[in-house]
Amino acid sequence: MSIDSSDSAPAAALQAWVEFFGRLHPLLLHAPIGLLVAIALLRAWQFARRRRADASDAAATSVIGLERAIGMLCWATAFAALLTAGAGLVLAREDAYVTSTTLDRHRLLGIAIAVGVLIVALTHGRPRLQVVHHAVLIASLAATAFGGHLGAELSHGAGFLTEPFRERVRMADPPTALEVSTDGPARVYEERIAPILAGYCIDCHGPTKRKGSLALHGPAEIELGGISGDVLSRANPAASELLRRVHVPIDDDECMPPAGKPRPNAAELDELRRWIEAGAPLPATELEPIAPQVELPVQRASVVEPPADAVAKLRAKLLHVQRRTPDSPLLWIDAAAIAPTLRDDQALEWLGPLAPHIADLSLARSGVGDALAPLLARMERLERLDLSATRIGPVTLRALGGLPELRELVLTRTALVTCTVEDFAGMPALANLRVWNSGLQRSVIEALQAARPNLRIDDGTDLRSQPLETEEALALTSDAPLSTAGAEAPAAVPINTICPVSGAPIKPGFTREHEGRLIGFCCNQCPLAFDADPGSFAAKLP
Amino acid sequence: MHPFEQHHLDLTRRRFFTSCASGLSAALGSAALASLLPKPLHAASAAPLASPLLNHAPRAKRVIYMHMEGAPSQIDLYDYKPQLRARYDQDLPDSIRMGQRLTGMTSGQARFPIAPSIFKFTRYQNNADGAWLSELLPHTGAMAKHLCIVRSMHTEAINHEPGITFFQTGNQQPGRPSFGAWASYGLGSANANLPTFVVMITQGIGNMQALSARFWGSGFLPSEHQGCKLRSSGDPVLYLEDPPGVTRADRRAWLDLVGELNEKEAARTLDPELRARIAQAEMAYRMQASVPELTDFSDEDERTLELYGPDVKKPGTFAASCLLARRLAERGVRFIQLYMRGWDQHGNLPGELKSQCDAVDRPQAALLEDLERRGLLDETIVIWSGEFGRTCYSQGTLTKDNYGRDHHPRCFSLWMAGGGVRPGIVFGETDDYSYNITKDPVSVHDLHATLLHLLGFDHQRLSYRHQGRDFRLTDVFGEVRRELIA
């Protein structure tokens, strides 16, 4: 997943082809479905004919022919299913997909179908395995139906199939007035805007899929924007990306919703425009609007004990939870034990109740991505965050901008190729940034360092010490005078026998030179006290 | 809950009389019972968020401890003594030796001829005025700005077995818990799917001494805190796969049943070993899933593998162990101990030392670099040490290109890095002969106290009651050396 900056050209080309293959999934998947249905129909027809039980030669010949055709179809299905599954696996790795149960099940079913039809093909024409052949064929058909349904939910949104039975709210007339100031922003957003976004946007920009890293299913998500930046412009509402995208001509690449998808009607578009021009008021999101380099007042969440049940739940899921210090209500949470299987939806559910208590969080090596951004933005006490080898992108970085205490951020082994300096705005306390193998452009690192000279940016270079000098050729001689002067344990004897700090007898080895005299001490601590204020001990020296 | 209270809760009146009834007098019965129960159960099971054993905010979350078994020669590696080059074959002055006891291997020698190091030293930039390291350790030298090199270590033992025992347990006599076991007991696990304390051993090139499993034992601490040794050849853990015909569900059912029986037996006998047994069986079950992922290097990129050197793909080499150590650290294992054998160069030191250094130099430097760039070094203490040092005089025949060195406890060098250790300094001084310490001596107890401090413990308070006495890793000694802390 990580993109290497130094030899990126061939790697990027390969990456592009791999992604292209992945995107063939929605096309390829129709082949195995059609073929599988064809096999099932032929088998059903064959079954019906056999019951009529006339075993004439002509019929036998046609049975043999039919059997051959079915065999060919079986192999064609197996091939198509393997291709489809392969493409699907590649597609699922794209950042747009939020790791979730639906995705996991769809993936599992896809693999199962591919294996199933392979078995169907392998068992074809083997009379002893006929039962297996038929059973697996039926199972594959059932799996295809359910797996296909899950796939539709992924691409068209949850509840796609039953949507016609639900009431679709379409606005008939433009409302007379938009009472933004008096009625509170929450009402306007919740009653009028959210349904429009839910109706036309969140299938692709929502909880299951975040195309362009953008999600529009909640105020926090809207505030975070997507890969092209903020969707709402506070400074110039009329120029908001959201508004622009719905108004560009339908044949434009940037048009949203894209051609072929249902579009908001004029009334709804008008509603959106009025809302945005009124400053796009959103219910309080706990998220400061992102502004570059703002000096945020340090606002501390009230220091209370974390909820015990939420802690117990995390522990039951094998996440490590520990107090940061023995008496602190703040937590260190580490997902190391289950990182390879941790998904966005799990992380959101499990960490949500503890967000204000987390000071140190490691989700390294897990499958989480930008879906966590709103959650991370709520972690006001976060000091250290390790997102190494995750799928996060610029949206997550922007969500971190408002965290007042974030000191250390680990972004190693990520794919932040598209990130810019602006994505690192905010984060007022950031002192340590680790970006080794993050794909971050060198120019971005340099600009960031220039903008924040005190920030320590570790990109994995400059870790080594330089040799300063090396000995000349060695000559072993016995020339040194045999006298042991200067060689013995400390050449000079301390001037005192009693430690000036503690009053105890001095011990060898603990000494300091002070004003040309060697002073002895009783332990390793006393010289430190002496160094702090030598003058005050002068009277205790002989 | 304090272990002692747990113990008392476990004692019931019925149990008391049952044991009395079995032919013993009441007094004897309770005494016998008491002696049956010297090992209370693990204390860290109380309130949901209790981490009762930490005393202050930790600087480090884990330790990677590289023990160089056999005692590397400080004078050929870290303790730069250019003055000795003009004292080749001179006798060690009595004023330096000061009657020091010697091992039987050199005490009979007629004379103690000075053997200067024949290796060139290089000064590397650090955060002070540079660190002199031997030409045998070029990669380690390049990490000098991360290293805290202590040249003034001293120990009590002059032989390997007591020397390592002292270093690992704070006592020369066997029987106490090892440092890793104390860390496991105090810190608890941060990854329930892997052991808290893992040990790996690399076979050396030179003269090797025995390594006993008790160097990573748990002594009187509950047995689950003992080090789990990964094998150096073949599968790192044996029998990871279930036998043919046994499914994961079968294994689970079997474990549940055996666990239930063990639990009954534990309730009857109060034998804490049974609870440890249950815990370890659970751990083994989880390791069946977690270890294959841990030891599979296929997700490491080529340049990382290259950093550790060509040996990294050979299981059991120091390079492979170092990479595995990093993977364990990444996965939250608290105490990772690497043993490198074969540093006991009584003879043929130059050749053998070079081979040993060739095996460890690049991997250990790679480990530091890899940890640092992944953001792990700040919270991981890395320590590299032998059990004592080696003499400045030659054991056996001294020539200009060959010599041997005997054991030397009065001074030796080690280095630490990361985890709140002060980086880029050289601490302590020895005399011109690298024989006695002249400035800032550091004892093994001081080292233990300092490391425990970095992990969040007051070394005087991390204790365990055993046979009527509270035991500590530092016994009744040790001072936290703040000069070594960043």
Interface residues (C-beta under 8 A of the other chain):
Chain A: S2 D4 E305 P306 A308 V311 A312 R315 L318 H320 V321 Q322 R323 R324 T325 P326 S328 D334 A336 A337 I338 A339 P340 A364 R365 D386 S388 E408 V410 T412 R413 N432 R434 W436 N437 D458 G460 L463 R464 S465 Q466 P467 L468 E469 T470 E471 L474 A475 L476 T477 S478 D479 A480 L482 T484 G486 A487 E488 A489 P490 G509 F510 T511 C523 N524 Q525 L528
Chain B: P48 L49 S51 P52 L54 N55 H56 A57 P58 P82 Q83 R85 A86 R87 Y88 D89 Q90 P93 S95 I96 P116 I118 K120 F121 T122 R123 Y124 Q125 N126 G130 A131 E135 G141 A142 M143 A144 K145 H146 S152 G188 S189 A190 N191 A192 N193 L194 S290 E293 D301 E330 R331 G332 E369 E372 R373 R374 G375 D378 K400 G424 D431 D432 Y433 N436 I437 T438 K439 D440 P441 D446 G456 E479 R481 R482 E483
